[in-house]
């Protein structure tokens, strides 16, 4: 059973934190972006990129663009993704 993660060749990771509690603690723009994301992001991974963008002085929109770029790179590595 793939637990609704879809058909992907990417490795799945086990998490040691409560994902719903971590998700609820995210900033609203990031939660909104995650709800539309093509990949099942962990709140920890998304928060890491969010904090990096904010530390660089980027706006919320620019930081969300960083997340889009990271998602695009990850999708490009997926062997099952359509060309």
C-alpha positions, 0 to 999 in steps of 0.5 A, a space after each residue: 500500500 502506498 498510503 496515497 503518495 502516488 506512483 513515485 520512485 522517490 524514497 519515502 522518509 519516516 518522520 519522528 514529529 507529529 506532522 499535523 502539529 508541525 503543519 499547524 505551526 507553519 505561517 499561513 502563506 506556507 500552509 496555503 502553498 503546501 495545500 496546493 503542492 504537487 508533492 507531499 511535503 513534510 512541514 519540516 522540509 517546507 519550514 527549512 526552505 521558508 526560514 532560509 528565504 526569510 533569513 535572506 530577507 526575501 518576501 513571502 512571495 519570493 520565498 514561495 518561489 524558492 519552494 516552487 523551484 525546489 519542488 520542480 527540481 525534485 519532480 525532475 528527478 522522479 523516474 515516474 513523472 511524465 516527460 
